């Protein structure tokens, strides 16, 4: 019998599936954005990281709580550094050169995401690290230091029981507002070696311990083994980016394939194949865009779009515009 030189990771069967009728939100690290972009590509209703990338459980909990009680941010919540206005709760992608523009961007996203969360049926949370930074003086936990001097912050590590307590409180608050929400928990395969190799291992272990405790208590929680798939199944540096820390696009595609086969029912998986055909057609550059063969091909794709819009309520407005503009 031939040897299998791999450690195949088989995700547990989830207690629910995801279709295009579900409303999805992701909160967490850059890895949650990577996965979220696949849902977006395939026309799922999704809000991806409404605060930008969040890595530690404190910041993820803060994001959930702020969405449940969406008090607008004010000028007092901003800092000015390197010619930009920043929020300690947000990723740098929200930063702008003026206070008003920064607040408008932040609060528009906050309002939209808060409304989305009320009807979200599946919430993906991706944890990157148990380490976090606390602003000296105020004691505020920050999601992003925005390249401020390190002397402005205290560096701490959450214990598993702290992670459990914070997440449990946030989940209960969420379920009071939206009892139907299912939560998918994942651990980012990105290794945070800025804190040290050993420290990264300790940090991840605290997250795993907390997740295991919560899973045993709440049936609405499902753990998807993204970390294990990258670190054990792929287990090769060719599946990492040039920094040797972040998963490569090929690795992310492999995780998405495993996730889609695990969380999506068969008819939705088949629908994704049809959507792939549309995406390929939209991105295709024809040699002769005015040829009869190509125009007939476009008409066929447009008919397919119309059929899927009617059948599943999908929106191909941008794709239709791009296709007809060729």
N, C-alpha and C positions, 0 to 999 in steps of 0.2 A: 504494500500500500504506500503511495507517495506521501511524503511528509508535507504538512501545511506549515510554511514558514511565516505564519502570521498569528496574531491573537485577535480573533474576530470578536468584536463587541456587539452583543445583541441587546438592544434596548428592551426594557420591559414593555409589555402591552399596556397602553394608556387606558384610563377609564373613560375616555372621551375621544372624539375625533374632531378635526377642524375642516370646515367647508367655506365656500365663499359667502355664505350667509353670516358667518361669524365676524365680529369686530375684534381686532387684535391690537394690542399695544405692547411695545417692548421698552423696558427700562434697564439700563445697565451699561456694560463696557462696550468697547468698539466691536467686540464679537457679536453683541446683540444687534448692532447696526448691520453687520455682515449678513446675518441670518434674516433680519428684517427686510433687507433689500431684495432678497429672493421672494419673500411674500409679496413685496411691492411689485416686483417684475411680473408675477403671476396674478396680478389684479385683485389680491385680497384687500379687504378694508383694514388698513393698518396705520397706526401712528407710531413712528419710530423715535425713541429717545427724546421726549419733549423738552428735556433739560440739556440735551447733548449727552456725551459719554459720562457715565457714573460708574465708579469702580467698587467702592466699599459699601457694606450694608447700611451704615448710617446715612450716606448720601441717597441711596436708593429708597430707604424709608422716608427720608425727608421729601423726596420727590412725590411719593405716593400721598403723604399727608398734605403736601401743598396743593396737590390736584384735588383732594377731597375738600379742602377749605381754601379755595383759590383767591386769597387776598392779593391784590395787585402789588407788584414791586414798585418801590418809590426811589427817588434819588438817594435817599439815605442808605439804600441797599447796595449802591454802586461804589466802586473804587476807580480811581484814575491811575493808570500805569502804562508807560510806554506809548503815550498818545492815544490810548483807547480807554473806554469805560467798560468795566467788567462787573459781573455778578459772581460772588463766590459759590453760588448754587448752580452755576451754568458753565458749560464748556465755552472755550474761547470763540467758537463759531457764532456765538450770540453777541460778541463784543463789537461796538461801533465807535466812531470818532466823536459822537455827541451823546449826551445823556438822554435826550428825548428819543433819538433813534434807537438807542439800546433798550430803553424801557418799552418802546412801542413794539419792538421785535419780541422781547421777552414776554410781555403781557398778552400779546396776540396769540402766541404759542400756548401760554398758560391757559387762557380762556378756552381755546379750541380743544386742548388736551383734557381739560377738566370735564368738558361736556362729553368728550369721547369716552372717558373712563366710566361714566355713569352707565353706559351701555356696552362696555367691553365684556366680551364673553370669554376671551383668553388673554391672560397677561403673562408675558415672558419676562422673567427676571434673570439677568446674567451677572454673576458676582466675579470680580477679578481678584480682589485682595481683602484681607481683614485689616490691613494697615490704613490709617487715615491721618489727616492733619487737622489740628485744632488751632484756631487763631488765638494767639496770646492776648490776654486782656479780656476779651468778650467770651472766650471759651467756645465760640462757634465752630462746628465742624464744617470744613470747606470741601467742596467737590473738586475744585480746581484752584491751584495756587497762583495761576496766571503769571508765573515767573517772578513773583514777589520774593524778596530776600527770605532765605530759609530761617533766619533768626526771628521772623514774625510768627513762626508756628511751632507748636509742640507735635511731636511724632509719636503716635500711639498704636497699639494693637488691640483689636476687639477680641474678647474671650468668647468661646462658643455660647455660653449662657447669655451673654449680652446680645449676641446676634439673634438668638432664639427669642429673647424678650422683645427686642425692637421689631423684628419681623412679625411676630405673633400679634402684637398690638396693632400694627399697621393692617394686617390681614383681617382682623376682626372689624376694624373700622371700615375697611373696604367692603366686606361682606354685609355690613349693616346697610350700606348704600346700594350695593349691587350683589345680592346673595348668589346670583348665578355664575359669578366669575370663577373660572378655573385658572389655576396658576401653574405655569411650567417653570421649574427652577433649573438653571444650568450654571455650570462653573466655566469660566473662560479658560481656554487652553493657553492663553497668552501668559508667559512667565514674567513676573515683575522682578527682574534681577537688580533693579536700581536699589532695592532694599537688601540685596544679598541672596545667594542661592539657598542657604539654610532658612533664612527668614521667609523666602517665598514658599518653601515647603510647609513651614509652620502656619503661615497665613492661609494657605489653601486647606490645610487639615482642619483648621478652626471652622471654615465654611462648610466642609463636608460633614463635620460632626453636627453642626447646627441644622443643616438640611435633613440629615437622618433623623434627628429628634423631631423636627416639624412634620416630616412625612409620616412618622408613626402615629401622629396625633390628628392629622387632618387629611381626609380623603380627597379634598378638592385640590391637593397638591400632587404634581407629577414631576419626577426628576428625569431629565433627558441627559444621557451621558456624553455630551459633546467633548468634555475634557478627556474622558477615557478613549473615545474614538481617535482623537488626534494623538494622544500620548502613548496609547497601547496598540491600537489597531494599525495606524499609519507608522508611528514609531521610527521616523527617519527624517534626517535634516533636509532632505530634498522637498519635504512637505512644509517647510518654513520659508518665510521671506528672508531677504538678505541680512536682516538683523539677527536671524536665528532665534527669534523670540515669538514673533507673530506667525500664525498659520498662513500659508500661501493661498492664493485664490483656488488652486487645485484642492487643497485640504478643506477649505470652506465649502467648495462644491460637493465634496465627498460627505461632509457632515450634513449638508442640506439634503442630499439624496437619502441618507439614512433617516433624517428627520421627516421628510415628506412620506417615505414608505411606512413610517411608524405612526405619524399623527394624522395623515390624510386618508380618508376612505378611498376605495379603489376607483370609484367614479370620478373623484376629484383628481386622483393621480392621472387618470386618462385624460381629463380636461387639461392638465398641465402640458401634455404632449401636443394638444391642439394649439395651446397658447405659445408653445415653443416655435411652432410653424409660423405663427403670426409675427412673433418677435424677429425671427430670421428673415422673413419677407420684408419687414419694415427696415431692417438694417442692411438689406441686400442692395448693392450698387449695380444696376444693370449695365451691360455694354451698350445697348441701344434702348433708352427709356421710352422711345416713341414707336418701337416696333409693335406690330399687332400681337405678337406672342406675349410680349411683356404687358401690354394693356389688358389682354385677356387674363393674364396671371393676376394682375391687380384687382380686376373685377371679381375674381374668385375669392381672393383674400377679403375684400370688402363684404362680400356676401357671408363669408364665415364669421366676420366680426359682428355683422348684424344679427346673425343667428344666435351667437353666444351672448350678445347684449340682451336679446329677447328672452333667452332661456335662463340665464343666470344673473341678469341685472348688472353685467360688467360695463365698464366705460372705456371705449377705445377712441375717445375724441382726439387725443394727441397723436395716436398712431394713425388714425384716419387722415388727419391733417398732413402728417409727414408723408404718408404713402401717396396721397393725391397731389402733393406738391412736387413729387419727383418728375 
